[in-house]
Amino acid sequence: MAYYTSYGAAQGVTGSCHLLEVGYLKILIDCGLFQGRDEELNIEEFEFDPSEIDYVIITHAHLDHIGRLPLLVKRGFQNKIISTRATYEIAKLMLANAAGIIQDSKNPIYDENDVEPTLRHFGTFLEYEESMHLSDDIKISFKNAGHILGSASLKVEFKEDGMTKSAIFSGDLGQHSRIITSHLQPWKEGNYIFLESTYGDRLHEDLRISVNNFKENILNVIQKGGVVLLPSFALERTQEILFLLRQMSEEGLLKDIPVFLDAPLAINVTRVFKNFPQLLNENVQEVISNRIDPFGFDELKTTLLKEESIRINEVAGPKIIVAGSGMCEGGRIKYHLVRYLQDSHNMVMFVGYQVPGTLGRTILESGFKTIKIDDAHINVKADIKVINGFSAHADQKELIDFVKDLKNIFCIYLIHGDDDRLRIFKEKINDELESKVHIVKKKERIYI
């Protein structure tokens, strides 16, 4: 018999953690941090025994999918973590960075000393279009989820009373058109589909429109001598931004305009991207084939050291600063925000979703009012822009495309979405498909 229970990212977006019990095996799919409004959930104990988990399968290396792995190991997990090799290489960086932040928080659930013991459980790699048997009756397979470098959707096939069943876990799915990521690979059939629903209520802006808006906004600011601040996620979004800025440099649009990548984590993650060119899309591979660095250009300056970061402020005139974190919750972006938010010549351009409760969301909704950043009260005068089309998540149509041609569906289970979006998405699936749809509740145990 097989049962599924969600202990995170059911009726919510973060903290992805799903337990699949198949026969005598207990398989955990992702073990992520809760973020934004749900952050306090991280200090709660796991509602299962980590020492009883036989395998952890990781869909990708975003912290809301891997961020509680060190806690899982601290609480007794001692078996294998399965992932793509690219996911492992990125996870090493993401977990080390997260540990440094978490250990200084009000409620530290682990510290930097817990990262290395966690990484020892990795090393069992499964790549796209490959399969692996966890037992005689249980087989798992990966396909490219098109979300970020190394991201995968998972299929678990198992036998029950002589009958073969299958469950597909979408992980986070990417858009059909992406700046650097290779395309999503579809599955042909599956019985139980656990489908992410982050943007199940909407359609994204056309990527070409977003790219043009991105470039036009930057040119408008630098032409009037201002500073462009780009709070950026270290993983995937920074590399997309660098690729677009490289295009602008190649076109001569950034001549004598310094571009600072002021994010040590993003600098290191970018190095990992260069080690997996086969996982990037055709446009990026064409650049690489011409022996050009897809993420580097003459105007780009990287600042690993804190002293180098501080010296950015000594550079007069127009400039572009790409810094973490993407939601402005930590990292060097906060220092730059304090300095540059108060000047109407400048711009803060968000290129990623801002979770409610984060500083990024506060700035986005500030309406030129005074906000508080740490101990400083800042009068927001800078222009605030949002580019929506860069999302790494599939929109409503693309999510439906993922399941509409699948054969032998018994039920579609909606996870990884806010309540309102889940209900809208369920209605849309009911309108367009004949499949049964169910919104998974927190800790609901489902027989499959």
N, C-alpha and C positions, 0 to 999 in steps of 0.2 A: 504494500500500500504506500501511497505517496501523499504527503501533505506539504502545503506552503503556508508560511506565516511571515508577515512583514513586521520588522521591528524598527523601521525607519523608511521615510519617503513613501508612506501611505497617508493620504490626505495631507500631504505636505511635500515640499520640494527637496529638502536636504536630509542628510543623515541616512543615505541609502544603506539598507541592511535587510537582507531577505534570506530566510531559512527554508531550505528545501530538504525534507526528510523522505528519503526513498529507501524502503526496506530498512536495513540496519545502518545505512549511511546518513550522516547529517552534513549537508553541504551549505555553507554560508556564501551568499552572492553579495559581494561588497561589504564594507564595514566603514561607513563614512561619518564625518563630523556633521553635527547639526550646526546650522549657521543662521545669522540674523535673529529673528524673534525666537527661534527654537534653541538658541545656543545653550541655555541652561540644561537642556536634556542630556548634554554630554556627560554631566557628572553623575547621572543615574546609572545604577548597575545594569549590566546586561540581563535580560529576562530569559536567558538560556544559559547553560553552563558552557563557557568557552572551551573547557577541557574535553568536552564531548564532541566538538566539531571535528569532522574527519578531513574536510577540505575547505579552503576559502578560494573562491574564484573571483578575480577582480576584472571588472569590465573596462575600467580606465583609471587614470591617475589623478583625477580631480579630487580635492580633499573631501568633498561631500560623498566620495565613494571609497576613499582609503584612509581618511584621517583618524579613525579610531583603531586601526590595526595594532599600533603599539599598546593600546589599552587592552585589546583582546589577548595579546601575548602575555601581558602582565597578569591577566586574570586566568591564565592557564592554557591557552591554545598552544599546541605543540606539534602540529602537523604541517602539511604542505600548502603553500599559497601558489595558485596557478594564474598565470597572466601571459600576455605577449611580452616579448623581450623589450620592446620599446616602452611599454607601460612600466616595467621594472626599472629601467634606466631613469625614467622621469620620477617614479615614486621615490627613489633614493633621495632626490633633491627636494621634492615636495615635503616628505616626512621630516627630513632634517630641518627644513625651514620652519615647518609648523611646530615642531618640538621646541625650538628656540622661543617662539612666541607664546606657546601654551605654558611653558614652565614659569613665565613671568606674569601669567594671568592670575586673577583672583582665585580661580579654582583649577589649579594645574592637575590634569588627569594623567600626564606622563611628562618626562623630560628628555633631554638629548641623549641620555644614557640608555633610553629604551628603544632607540631607533635601530641600532646595529643588531640587537637580538631579533628584532622583527624582520630585518632584511635577510637574515639567515634562513628564514622559512620560504623565501622566494627561490627561484631557480628551476622550477618546473614550468617550462614554457610551452605554450600552445599558440601557433600562428594561424592566420586566416586560411580557411579551407582545409584545416587539419582537424583530426579527431583523436580522442584519447579515451581509453576505457578506465573508469574508476573501479569497476568490478566487472564480473562476467555479464551482468545484466544492465549496466549503466555506462552509457557513452556520452561524452561531451564534445561539442564542436564550436569553433569560432568563425564568425564572418566580420568583415570590416563594418563598423557602425558609422563611419564617416563623421565622427564627432570631433575628436582630436587625434593627434598622433598616437597610434597604438590602440585606439579604442575598439572594443569588440562587442557584438551581440552574441549571446550564448544560446545554444540549443542543448537540452538534456534529453536523451532518449533512454527509456527504461522499460523493462518488461514486468507485467503484472498478470498473473494467471494465464500465461502464454500469449498475452496480447501486448504489442509494442505501443507505448504512448510516448508523447514528446511535449516538452515545455520549452518555449522560447522566451528568453529574457532580453528585451531590446537593449538594455543599458541606456545610455543617452544617445539618441540618434542625431545625425547631422543633416544639414540642408543638402539638397541636390547640387546646388552651386556654392562652392566655397573658394576662398582666396588661395589657400595652399593645401588643404586637406584632400586626400584622394576620396573617391566616391564610395558611398554606402553599397554594400552587397546584400541583395535580397535573399530571403529564404523561400523555398518552394512550398513547404508544407509544415504544419505544426498544430497540435491539438489545443494547447493552453498557451495563450500569448499574454505575457506580462509586459504591458506597453507603457513607456514613459509618456507623460501628458503635459509637460512643462508649458508648451504653447498650444495646447489643444483647443484653445478658444479663439485663435487668431491666425492671420496670414502675415508673413513677413514682407517688409518692403523689398522690392527688387534689388538684388545685390548691386547691380550696375548703378542704380540711383544712389545707393548708400556710398559706394566708392566715389562717385562724382561729388556728392555732398561733403564727404570727408576731405577730399582734396581742395574743394572750393573754400571751405571754412578755414583751412590752414592758410591758404593763399591770402584770404581777406585779412586775417590777423597779422601776418608777417608784413604785408604791404603797408599797414599803418603802424608798424614798429612794435607790435605787441608780442606777448608770450603765449604760446599754446601749451596748455597742460593736458596730458593724456594719461589719466589714471588707467592702468592697464593690468590685466591678469597676466601673470608671468608665463602661463602655459597656453599656447595657441594664439591668444589675442595679440600678445606682443609680437609674435613672429609674423602675424598677418599685417600688423601696422608697419613693421620694418620692411616687409615686401612692398607695400604700397609707397612708402617713403622712398625706397630705392627706385621705384618707377619714376617718382617725381624728380629725384636727383638725376636720373638718366635723361629726363626731358629738360634739364637745366632750370627747373623751377625752384630749386633750393640753393642756388649758387650763393655762397658766403653766409648761409643761414645754418648755424650750428644745431645739430640734433643730438640731444643727450639721452642715452639709455641709462637711466639712473636707477637700476634695479638689479642687484647682484644675482638674485634667483633667476630672473628672466635672462640674464647674460648666460648663465650656466645651462638653462633649459634650451636656449637657442643652439648651443654647442651640441646638445643631444639630437636636435632636429637634423643637423648636418650629417649625423652618423646614420640616418635612416632615409636617404633620398628616395628609396623605392616606395616609401609610404606617402610621398607627396604627390600632388596631382601633376598633370601633363605640363601645365604652364611653368611650374617651378622646376620640373625636371629638364625642360628645354633650356631654362636659364643655366642650370647646373651643367648641362651638356656643353655649353659654351664657355665653361670654366669661369663662370661668374658666381660670386657669393650671393645667393638670393636674399640674404638678410644683412648685407653690408654695402656701404657706399661712402664716398669721400667725406661727406659732411657729418657722418656718424661718429660720436665719441662715447665710449663706454666708461662708466665710473663705478668701479668695484669698491674702492675705499671710501670711507665716510668723508675724509678730507677732500677727495676729488668731488664728492657731491656738494659739499659746502661751497667750493670754488665756482660752481655753476652760477651762483648769484653775482660773481664778479664780472661775468660776461655781459656786456651791455648790448642794447639793441634787440632786434627780433630774434627769437630762438624757440625751439621746440623741445619740450621735456616729456619723455615717456618714463613713468615711474609707477611702482607698485605701492599699495595694493589696488586692485581693480575696483573695490568698493570703498576705498579710502579708509579702511579700518586700521591700517598699520603701514609700516614701511615708510619710505622717504617721501611719498606723495603728500603726506600731511604737512611736512615742513614747507614744501613748495606752495601748498594751498594757503597757508598762513601768509606767505609773502606776496602771492600774486592774485589772490581772489579780490583784493581791495582796489584793483585798478581796472577801469572800464575799457582800457585798450586790450586787455587780456581775455583769454577764453579758456574755459574748462570744457573739454569735449569727452563725454562718456561714450564708450563704444561697447559697453556690456551691460547686462541687467544689474540693477541696483536693488538688492533685497531690502524690503521694509525693515527699518530699525538700524540700518547702517548709515555711516556718515555720508556716503555717496548719495543715498536716497534723500537725506536731509538737505544736501546741497542742491540736488535736483529739484526739490520742492521749496527751496528757500524763498523764491520770489523777490530777490534782492533785499532780503531782510538780514538782520544780524544773526549769526550762528555761532556756536561755541565749538572750537577745535582744541581739545585738551583744556588748557587753562586760558586760552586766548579767545576773546570775543571779536569776531570778524564781520565786518560790514561787507556783504557780498555786492560787488559792483561789476565784476567780470561777467562776460557773456557766458551763459551756460547752454551747451548744445548736447543733443543726444543723437547718435547714429544707431538706428535700430536694426538695420539689415545685416549686421555682422554676426548675428547670433549663431552660436555653434549648435543650437538645437533646431530640429525640424519643426515646421509649423503644422497647423491643423491638416492641410492637404497632404503634406509629405508624411505625416504620421498615418493617415488613412491609406496612402499609397503603400506603406510598409506592410499593411495587413490585407489589403483588398484582394490581392491575387493569391493569397495563401490558401492552400487546399486543406480540407479536413479539420477546420477550426471547430472546437467544441465551445470555447468561451474566450473572450478577450477581457483581461483584467487590467484595469486602469490604475497606475501608480505614478508617483513622482509628479504631483501636481497639486495646486491649491484647490480647495473645495469647489469654488465657483467655476473654475476652469474645467474641473473634472465633470461637473454636471453638464456644462455646455458641450464638452467633447462627447460625452455619452450620448446626448441627444443627436449630435451630428452623425455619429456612427450608426445609431438606430435608423436615421433617415437614409443613409447611403448603403449600408451593408445589412445582410440578413443575419449576421452573427449575434450571438448572445453577448451582452456586455455587463460587466459588474465593476463597481468602484470598490476597491479594496479598502477595508477599514483597518485602523491601527490594531495590530496584534490579532487580527482575525485569522483563524486557522481554517484553511480551505483544503478539502480533499480533491485531489486531481488524479 
